[in-house]
Amino acid sequence: MTRSATHVWRLFKWGRTLARHGALRGIESDPLTPPEVKRIARIASLGTRVPAAPDYAAALQEIGPPAIKLGQTLSTRPDLIGAAAAANLSRLQDNLPPAPFPLIKAAIETSFGAPLEKLYASFDPVPIGAASIAQVHRATTTGGRDVAVKVLRPGIEHEFARAIDTYEWAAAQAEAMGPEPERLRPRLVVAHFKQWSARELDLQREAASASELRENMVAEPGYYVPEIDWRRTARRVLTLEWVSGIKLDDRDALIESGHDCKALAATLVRAFLRQAIVDGFFHADLHHGNLFALPDGRVAAIDFGIMGRVDRRARVWLAEILYGLITGDYRRVAEIHFEAQYVPSHHNVEEFATALRAAGEPIRGLPVKDISVGRMLESLFAITRDFDMPTQPHLLLLQKSMVMNEGVATRLDPDINMWETAEPFLREWMRSELGPEAYYADRMVETMRSIKLIPELIRRMDHYYPPLGAAPPAPPLPDVTIVESGGMWRYALAAVSGAIVAATALLLLG
């Protein structure tokens, strides 16, 4: 286990970088920040020229690839870091210098035990893109097929393991500082980040995700997933069909090429709803760079390193919540939150429904362009605090994907009304899933499952069983030694100029 002093030294370097970019200013002004953290933030900023506006994205890019990935994760948590910080972090696009080609070539040849020339008839040594975890090259297979080849950066696994070790340590320190950090559960946020990173560092798993999504999306003909070249895919190398199209953020080029931007936006919304609600398996990295318009009008997606899953019970809840917000049935939305145990039972359902109405009515029926995101987020964050709602880390990817999908769709069609676009789809799905036939079929399946469980339940009556449909088990959290506020550590932390605040900043920016 890494010693606490090593974590402190790493945090010292990261903290000074954050301070130089003004990323610690929000900590000092936030009334919910523990006093100890505020004091350390002030110490960490001593001797630095703090810019007028904080630039969190630039700070994390300077720290390195693991910080970039963590920043992208935190950009989905405006409740944790603030709306302004989340918007700034959303600019992280992984535009990094590429690794030298000889190292990339060696990685490919080692993965397959064959010379590069035996695998690809041509291979462009200049990558078309270099991200925090991998870079992508264009190539042609020996069979004459144009492909994209994604290769992990050399040594990236070790770099992530070292950084995540310190994130875990820092999150544990932050969570021990008071009830508000504990409610936000930074340790679980880091645990999920660790899971997501592990998946992205295994390109064979990414290939499997792409293959599964391709099968699921047969039902949505306007949405295309490239085919995987399994013969040239391994843990560190992924080869897939080359996609030629126009990125969805280039609206002028799309219009010039004759694309119907409104139709593209509607396809995006339908495809996402089908993935998240019907299949429970969705693309969770839907920024503009991963989405293309093909010449025939279809939308193509790439980069399947981050995928999300939602179980059926949670999907039913999600559909009912969205439909309730669309139709203004705030009482039903409130009931679902209590059924799902998202709100502690000591609160009142009617009061929660009233709070939801206060947040929902000002925006219901408006096009997205007329909705104040800041005002909406402020209302929702107030609700989570007032009703002691703990963070639901298992829904973070879904929340992130919904926001990203909306952003891409509204850029294509500024007048799109996400609620109106989603309503027919949700209504039809709920009719099929929650109608009488589905209801009685579900009850029969549940009854048979319950009967099979009776012998085991009798043997294990002393064990606690989570309610059906509750959040999935949390990832295992590492044992972390908590630094006490008194004694020698108090002086050691001050002596290194507030090193620990770097980790807190990563979790509580803004």
C-alpha positions as CSV (number, residue, x, y, z in Angstrom):
1,M,0.0,0.0,0.0
2,T,1.3,3.4,-0.9
3,R,2.4,5.5,2.1
4,S,0.4,8.6,3.0
5,A,3.5,10.7,2.6
6,T,3.6,9.7,-1.1
7,H,0.0,10.7,-1.6
8,V,0.7,14.0,0.0
9,W,3.6,14.7,-2.3
10,R,1.6,13.9,-5.4
11,L,-1.2,16.1,-4.1
12,F,1.2,18.9,-3.4
13,K,2.3,19.0,-7.1
14,W,-1.3,18.7,-8.4
15,G,-2.5,21.2,-5.9
16,R,0.0,23.9,-7.0
17,T,-1.0,23.3,-10.6
18,L,-4.7,23.7,-9.7
19,A,-3.9,26.9,-7.8
20,R,-2.0,28.4,-10.7
21,H,-5.1,28.0,-12.9
22,G,-7.5,29.4,-10.2
23,A,-9.1,26.0,-9.7
24,L,-9.1,26.3,-5.9
25,R,-10.9,29.7,-5.7
26,G,-14.4,28.1,-5.6
27,I,-13.5,26.0,-2.5
28,E,-12.8,29.1,-0.5
29,S,-16.1,30.7,-1.4
30,D,-18.4,27.7,-1.2
31,P,-20.3,27.8,2.2
32,L,-20.6,24.0,2.2
33,T,-16.8,23.5,2.0
34,P,-15.4,22.2,5.4
35,P,-13.4,24.9,7.2
36,E,-10.3,22.7,7.2
37,V,-10.4,22.4,3.4
38,K,-10.8,26.2,3.0
39,R,-7.7,26.8,5.1
40,I,-5.6,24.4,3.1
41,A,-6.9,25.9,-0.1
42,R,-5.6,29.3,1.0
43,I,-2.2,27.8,1.9
44,A,-1.9,26.0,-1.5
45,S,-2.6,29.2,-3.4
46,L,0.2,31.2,-1.6
47,G,2.7,32.6,-4.0
48,T,0.7,31.9,-7.2
49,R,-0.8,34.3,-9.7
50,V,-4.4,33.4,-9.7
51,P,-6.2,34.2,-13.0
52,A,-9.4,36.2,-13.1
53,A,-11.5,33.2,-14.2
54,P,-10.6,29.6,-13.1
55,D,-9.7,27.2,-15.9
56,Y,-10.2,23.7,-14.5
57,A,-9.8,22.0,-17.9
58,A,-6.3,23.5,-18.5
59,A,-5.2,22.5,-15.0
60,L,-6.1,18.9,-15.4
61,Q,-4.6,18.7,-18.9
62,E,-1.3,19.9,-17.4
63,I,-1.5,17.3,-14.6
64,G,-1.8,14.4,-17.1
65,P,-4.0,11.7,-18.7
66,P,-5.6,10.3,-15.5
67,A,-6.5,13.8,-14.4
68,I,-8.1,14.5,-17.8
69,K,-10.2,11.3,-17.5
70,L,-11.2,12.2,-13.9
71,G,-12.1,15.7,-15.1
72,Q,-14.4,14.2,-17.8
73,T,-16.0,12.1,-15.1
74,L,-16.5,15.1,-12.8
75,S,-18.0,17.1,-15.6
76,T,-21.1,14.9,-15.2
77,R,-21.4,16.0,-11.5
78,P,-22.5,19.6,-11.4
79,D,-24.1,18.7,-8.0
80,L,-20.6,18.0,-6.7
81,I,-18.5,20.6,-8.4
82,G,-20.9,23.3,-9.5
83,A,-22.5,24.2,-12.9
84,A,-19.7,26.5,-14.0
85,A,-16.9,24.0,-13.2
86,A,-18.9,21.3,-15.0
87,A,-19.3,23.4,-18.1
88,N,-15.5,24.2,-18.1
89,L,-14.5,20.6,-17.7
90,S,-16.8,19.5,-20.5
91,R,-14.1,21.1,-22.8
92,L,-11.7,18.3,-22.1
93,Q,-11.4,16.6,-25.5
94,D,-8.1,14.7,-25.0
95,N,-6.2,16.5,-27.7
96,L,-2.7,15.3,-26.6
97,P,0.6,14.8,-28.3
98,P,0.8,11.3,-29.7
99,A,3.2,8.6,-28.6
100,P,6.2,7.9,-30.9
101,F,5.3,5.5,-33.7
102,P,8.0,2.9,-33.0
103,L,6.4,2.3,-29.6
104,I,3.0,2.0,-31.2
105,K,4.3,-0.4,-33.8
106,A,6.0,-2.5,-31.1
107,A,2.8,-2.7,-29.1
108,I,0.8,-4.0,-32.1
109,E,3.4,-6.6,-33.1
110,T,3.7,-7.8,-29.5
111,S,-0.1,-8.1,-29.2
112,F,-0.4,-10.4,-32.2
113,G,3.1,-12.0,-32.4
114,A,3.5,-10.9,-36.0
115,P,5.1,-8.1,-38.0
116,L,2.9,-5.1,-38.7
117,E,3.2,-5.8,-42.5
118,K,1.5,-9.2,-42.0
119,L,-1.5,-7.6,-40.4
120,Y,-2.0,-4.4,-42.5
121,A,-1.2,-3.7,-46.1
122,S,-0.7,0.0,-45.2
123,F,-0.5,1.8,-41.9
124,D,-0.3,5.6,-41.5
125,P,2.3,6.3,-38.8
126,V,0.7,9.7,-38.1
127,P,-2.4,9.3,-35.9
128,I,-5.7,10.9,-36.8
129,G,-6.3,11.5,-33.0
130,A,-4.4,11.1,-29.7
131,A,-6.4,10.9,-26.5
132,S,-5.5,10.4,-22.9
133,I,-5.6,6.6,-23.0
134,A,-5.1,5.7,-26.7
135,Q,-4.4,7.0,-30.2
136,V,-6.0,6.1,-33.5
137,H,-4.3,5.4,-36.9
138,R,-5.8,4.8,-40.3
139,A,-4.8,1.6,-42.0
140,T,-5.8,-0.9,-44.7
141,T,-5.9,-4.6,-44.0
142,T,-4.2,-7.2,-46.1
143,G,-7.7,-7.9,-47.4
144,G,-8.0,-4.4,-48.7
145,R,-10.5,-3.1,-46.2
146,D,-10.1,0.5,-44.7
147,V,-10.0,0.4,-40.9
148,A,-9.3,2.5,-37.9
149,V,-6.7,1.1,-35.4
150,K,-6.8,2.2,-31.8
151,V,-3.7,1.5,-29.7
152,L,-3.2,2.0,-26.0
153,R,-0.5,4.5,-25.0
154,P,2.6,2.7,-23.7
155,G,2.7,2.6,-19.9
156,I,-0.8,4.1,-19.5
157,E,-2.0,1.3,-17.2
158,H,0.7,2.0,-14.6
159,E,0.1,5.8,-14.8
160,F,-3.6,5.3,-14.1
161,A,-3.1,2.8,-11.3
162,R,-0.7,5.2,-9.5
163,A,-3.1,8.2,-9.9
164,I,-6.2,6.3,-8.8
165,D,-4.4,5.1,-5.7
166,T,-4.0,8.7,-4.6
167,Y,-7.6,9.6,-5.7
168,E,-8.9,6.9,-3.4
169,W,-6.8,8.1,-0.5
170,A,-7.8,11.7,-1.0
171,A,-11.5,10.9,-1.4
172,A,-11.5,9.0,1.9
173,Q,-10.0,12.1,3.6
174,A,-12.6,14.4,2.0
175,E,-15.5,12.1,3.0
176,A,-14.4,12.1,6.7
177,M,-14.6,15.9,6.8
178,G,-18.3,16.3,7.4
179,P,-21.9,15.4,6.5
180,E,-22.1,17.2,3.1
181,P,-19.0,15.5,1.6
182,E,-20.3,12.2,3.1
183,R,-23.7,12.7,1.3
184,L,-21.9,13.3,-2.0
185,R,-19.9,10.0,-1.5
186,P,-16.7,10.9,-3.3
187,R,-15.2,7.5,-2.5
188,L,-17.9,5.8,-4.6
189,V,-17.4,8.4,-7.3
190,V,-13.7,7.4,-7.5
191,A,-14.6,3.7,-7.2
192,H,-16.8,4.0,-10.3
193,F,-14.2,6.0,-12.1
194,K,-11.8,3.2,-11.4
195,Q,-14.2,0.7,-12.9
196,W,-14.8,2.8,-16.0
197,S,-11.0,3.3,-16.5
198,A,-10.4,-0.4,-16.2
199,R,-12.9,-1.0,-19.0
200,E,-11.3,1.6,-21.2
201,L,-7.9,0.1,-20.7
202,D,-9.0,-3.2,-22.2
203,L,-9.7,-2.6,-25.9
204,Q,-11.0,-6.2,-26.3
205,R,-13.8,-5.3,-23.9
206,E,-14.5,-2.2,-25.9
207,A,-14.8,-4.3,-29.0
208,A,-17.3,-6.6,-27.3
209,S,-19.3,-3.5,-26.3
210,A,-19.4,-2.2,-29.8
211,S,-20.4,-5.6,-31.1
212,E,-23.3,-5.9,-28.6
213,L,-24.5,-2.3,-29.3
214,R,-24.4,-3.1,-33.1
215,E,-26.7,-6.1,-32.6
216,N,-29.1,-4.0,-30.4
217,M,-29.3,-1.1,-32.8
218,V,-30.6,-3.2,-35.7
219,A,-34.0,-1.9,-34.5
220,E,-32.9,1.7,-35.2
221,P,-31.9,1.7,-38.9
222,G,-30.9,5.3,-38.8
223,Y,-28.1,4.6,-36.3
224,Y,-24.9,2.8,-37.4
225,V,-22.2,1.0,-35.4
226,P,-19.0,0.0,-37.2
227,E,-18.1,-3.6,-37.5
228,I,-15.2,-5.0,-35.4
229,D,-12.2,-6.8,-37.1
230,W,-11.8,-9.5,-34.4
231,R,-8.7,-11.0,-36.1
232,R,-6.8,-7.8,-35.5
233,T,-8.2,-6.9,-32.0
234,A,-6.5,-7.7,-28.7
235,R,-6.4,-6.1,-25.2
236,R,-4.1,-3.3,-26.3
237,V,-5.2,-3.0,-30.0
238,L,-8.7,-2.5,-31.5
239,T,-9.4,-2.6,-35.2
240,L,-12.7,-1.6,-36.6
241,E,-14.4,-0.5,-39.8
242,W,-13.4,2.9,-41.1
243,V,-16.3,5.4,-41.0
244,S,-16.4,8.3,-43.5
245,G,-18.7,11.1,-42.6
246,I,-19.2,14.6,-41.2
247,K,-18.9,15.3,-37.5
248,L,-22.2,16.4,-36.0
249,D,-20.7,19.5,-34.6
250,D,-20.1,20.9,-38.1
251,R,-23.6,22.1,-38.8
252,D,-22.7,24.2,-41.7
253,A,-20.9,21.3,-43.5
254,L,-23.9,19.1,-42.8
255,I,-26.3,21.6,-44.3
256,E,-24.0,22.1,-47.3
257,S,-23.9,18.4,-47.9
258,G,-27.7,18.2,-47.9
259,H,-28.3,16.6,-44.5
260,D,-31.5,17.2,-42.6
261,C,-30.3,18.4,-39.2
262,K,-33.7,18.1,-37.6
263,A,-33.9,14.4,-38.7
264,L,-30.4,13.7,-37.4
265,A,-31.3,15.3,-34.0
266,A,-34.5,13.2,-33.8
267,T,-32.5,10.0,-34.7
268,L,-30.0,10.8,-31.9
269,V,-32.8,11.1,-29.3
270,R,-34.6,8.0,-30.4
271,A,-31.4,5.9,-30.5
272,F,-30.4,7.1,-27.0
273,L,-33.8,6.3,-25.6
274,R,-33.8,2.9,-27.2
275,Q,-30.3,2.1,-25.7
276,A,-31.0,3.5,-22.2
277,I,-34.7,2.4,-21.7
278,V,-35.4,-0.5,-24.0
279,D,-32.0,-2.3,-24.0
280,G,-30.4,-0.9,-20.8
281,F,-27.1,-0.8,-22.6
282,F,-26.0,2.6,-23.9
283,H,-23.1,4.6,-25.4
284,A,-21.9,6.8,-22.6
285,D,-19.4,9.1,-24.4
286,L,-21.7,10.9,-26.8
287,H,-19.7,14.0,-27.5
288,H,-19.5,15.5,-31.0
289,G,-16.2,13.9,-31.9
290,N,-17.7,10.4,-31.6
291,L,-20.7,11.0,-33.8
292,F,-20.8,11.3,-37.6
293,A,-23.4,11.8,-40.3
294,L,-22.9,9.3,-43.1
295,P,-23.6,10.2,-46.7
296,D,-26.8,8.2,-46.7
297,G,-28.2,10.2,-43.7
298,R,-27.5,7.7,-41.0
299,V,-25.8,8.6,-37.7
300,A,-22.7,6.6,-36.9
301,A,-21.1,6.3,-33.5
302,I,-17.5,5.4,-32.6
303,D,-15.4,5.0,-29.4
304,F,-17.1,2.5,-27.2
305,G,-14.8,2.5,-24.2
306,I,-17.4,4.0,-21.9
307,M,-20.7,2.1,-21.9
308,G,-23.4,2.0,-19.3
309,R,-26.0,-0.5,-18.1
310,V,-29.3,0.0,-16.3
311,D,-31.3,-3.0,-15.0
312,R,-34.9,-3.4,-16.0
313,R,-36.5,-2.2,-12.8
314,A,-34.4,1.0,-12.9
315,R,-35.3,1.5,-16.6
316,V,-39.0,1.3,-15.7
317,W,-38.5,3.9,-12.9
318,L,-36.5,6.1,-15.4
319,A,-39.3,5.9,-18.0
320,E,-42.0,6.7,-15.4
321,I,-40.0,9.6,-14.1
322,L,-39.4,11.1,-17.5
323,Y,-43.0,10.5,-18.5
324,G,-44.2,12.0,-15.3
325,L,-42.1,15.2,-15.8
326,I,-43.4,15.4,-19.4
327,T,-47.0,15.1,-18.3
328,G,-46.7,17.1,-15.1
329,D,-47.6,14.1,-12.9
330,Y,-45.2,15.1,-10.1
331,R,-47.0,13.0,-7.5
332,R,-46.1,9.8,-9.4
333,V,-42.5,11.0,-9.9
334,A,-42.2,11.6,-6.2
335,E,-43.6,8.1,-5.4
336,I,-41.1,6.5,-7.7
337,H,-38.2,8.3,-6.0
338,F,-39.4,6.8,-2.6
339,E,-40.0,3.4,-4.1
340,A,-36.4,3.4,-5.5
341,Q,-35.2,4.6,-2.1
342,Y,-33.6,7.7,-3.7
343,V,-35.2,9.8,-1.0
344,P,-34.9,8.7,2.7
345,S,-38.3,7.4,4.0
346,H,-38.5,9.9,6.8
347,H,-39.4,12.6,4.3
348,N,-42.9,13.4,3.0
349,V,-44.0,12.3,-0.5
350,E,-46.3,15.2,-0.9
351,E,-43.6,17.7,0.0
352,F,-41.2,16.1,-2.4
353,A,-43.8,16.3,-5.2
354,T,-44.3,20.0,-4.5
355,A,-40.5,20.6,-4.7
356,L,-40.4,18.7,-8.0
357,R,-43.3,20.9,-9.3
358,A,-41.3,24.0,-8.4
359,A,-38.4,22.8,-10.5
360,G,-40.4,21.3,-13.4
361,E,-43.2,23.7,-14.1
362,P,-41.0,26.7,-15.2
363,I,-39.4,24.6,-18.0
364,R,-42.1,22.2,-19.0
365,G,-43.1,22.6,-22.6
366,L,-40.3,25.0,-23.5
367,P,-37.8,24.3,-26.3
368,V,-34.3,23.6,-24.9
369,K,-33.0,26.9,-26.2
370,D,-35.4,28.8,-23.8
371,I,-34.5,26.8,-20.7
372,S,-32.0,28.2,-18.2
373,V,-29.8,25.2,-17.4
374,G,-28.3,27.1,-14.5
375,R,-31.7,27.8,-12.9
376,M,-32.8,24.3,-13.4
377,L,-29.7,22.8,-11.9
378,E,-29.9,25.2,-8.9
379,S,-33.4,24.0,-8.2
380,L,-32.5,20.3,-8.5
381,F,-29.4,20.6,-6.3
382,A,-31.5,22.4,-3.6
383,I,-34.0,19.5,-3.7
384,T,-31.2,16.9,-3.2
385,R,-29.9,18.8,-0.2
386,D,-33.3,19.6,1.3
387,F,-34.4,16.0,1.1
388,D,-31.0,14.4,2.1
389,M,-30.8,12.5,-1.2
390,P,-27.5,10.6,-1.4
391,T,-25.6,10.5,-4.7
392,Q,-26.6,7.5,-6.9
393,P,-23.2,6.7,-8.5
394,H,-24.7,3.8,-10.6
395,L,-26.7,6.4,-12.5
396,L,-23.8,8.8,-13.2
397,L,-23.2,7.5,-16.7
398,L,-26.8,7.7,-17.6
399,Q,-27.1,11.3,-16.3
400,K,-23.9,12.2,-18.2
401,S,-25.2,10.6,-21.4
402,M,-28.5,12.3,-21.3
403,V,-26.9,15.7,-20.9
404,M,-24.4,15.0,-23.7
405,N,-27.1,13.6,-26.0
406,E,-29.2,16.7,-25.5
407,G,-26.3,19.0,-26.2
408,V,-25.5,17.3,-29.5
409,A,-29.2,17.2,-30.5
410,T,-29.8,20.9,-29.7
411,R,-26.8,22.0,-31.7
412,L,-28.2,20.2,-34.7
413,D,-31.7,21.5,-34.1
414,P,-31.8,24.5,-31.7
415,D,-35.6,24.4,-31.7
416,I,-35.9,20.8,-30.7
417,N,-38.1,20.1,-27.7
418,M,-36.6,17.0,-26.0
419,W,-39.7,16.3,-24.0
420,E,-42.0,16.3,-27.1
421,T,-39.5,14.2,-29.0
422,A,-39.3,11.6,-26.2
423,E,-43.0,11.5,-25.2
424,P,-44.3,9.2,-28.0
425,F,-41.4,6.8,-27.6
426,L,-41.8,6.6,-23.8
427,R,-45.6,6.2,-24.0
428,E,-45.3,3.3,-26.4
429,W,-42.6,1.6,-24.4
430,M,-44.5,2.0,-21.1
431,R,-47.7,0.6,-22.7
432,S,-45.8,-2.5,-23.7
433,E,-43.8,-2.9,-20.5
434,L,-46.4,-1.7,-17.9
435,G,-49.6,-2.9,-19.6
436,P,-51.8,-5.7,-18.2
437,E,-50.1,-8.5,-20.1
438,A,-46.6,-7.5,-19.1
439,Y,-47.8,-6.9,-15.5
440,Y,-49.2,-10.5,-15.0
441,A,-46.2,-12.0,-16.9
442,D,-43.8,-10.2,-14.5
443,R,-45.8,-11.3,-11.5
444,M,-45.6,-15.0,-12.6
445,V,-41.9,-14.8,-13.1
446,E,-41.4,-13.1,-9.7
447,T,-43.5,-15.7,-8.0
448,M,-41.5,-18.6,-9.4
449,R,-38.3,-16.9,-8.5
450,S,-39.5,-16.3,-5.0
451,I,-40.5,-19.9,-4.5
452,K,-37.1,-21.1,-5.6
453,L,-35.5,-18.7,-3.0
454,I,-37.5,-19.9,0.0
455,P,-35.0,-22.7,1.1
456,E,-32.1,-20.4,0.9
457,L,-33.9,-17.6,2.7
458,I,-34.8,-19.9,5.6
459,R,-31.1,-20.9,5.9
460,R,-29.9,-17.2,5.8
461,M,-32.6,-15.3,7.8
462,D,-29.9,-13.5,9.7
463,H,-28.6,-11.9,6.6
464,Y,-29.7,-8.6,5.2
465,Y,-31.3,-8.7,1.7
466,P,-31.5,-5.5,-0.3
467,P,-34.9,-4.6,-1.7
468,L,-35.7,-5.8,-5.2
469,G,-34.7,-3.2,-7.7
470,A,-32.4,-1.3,-5.4
471,A,-29.2,0.2,-6.6
472,P,-26.6,-2.4,-7.7
473,P,-23.9,-3.3,-5.1
474,A,-21.4,-0.6,-4.8
475,P,-17.8,-1.2,-6.0
476,P,-15.5,-2.4,-3.2
477,L,-13.8,0.5,-1.4
478,P,-10.1,0.2,-0.4
479,D,-9.0,0.4,3.2
480,V,-7.6,3.9,3.6
481,T,-6.0,5.4,6.7
482,I,-7.7,8.6,7.7
483,V,-5.4,11.4,8.7
484,E,-6.4,12.8,12.1
485,S,-6.8,16.5,12.5
486,G,-4.5,16.6,15.5
487,G,-0.9,15.5,16.1
488,M,2.1,15.5,13.8
489,W,0.0,15.2,10.6
490,R,-1.6,18.6,11.2
491,Y,1.8,20.2,11.0
492,A,3.0,17.9,8.2
493,L,0.0,18.9,6.0
494,A,0.6,22.5,6.6
495,A,4.3,22.2,5.9
496,V,3.7,20.9,2.4
497,S,1.5,23.9,1.6
498,G,-1.9,22.2,1.6
499,A,-1.1,19.3,-0.6
500,I,-4.3,17.4,0.3
501,V,-6.4,20.2,-1.2
502,A,-5.5,19.0,-4.7
503,A,-7.6,15.9,-4.2
504,T,-10.4,17.8,-2.6
505,A,-10.4,20.2,-5.5
506,L,-10.7,17.2,-7.9
507,L,-13.8,16.3,-5.9
508,L,-15.2,19.6,-4.9
509,L,-14.3,22.1,-7.6
510,G,-16.4,25.2,-7.5
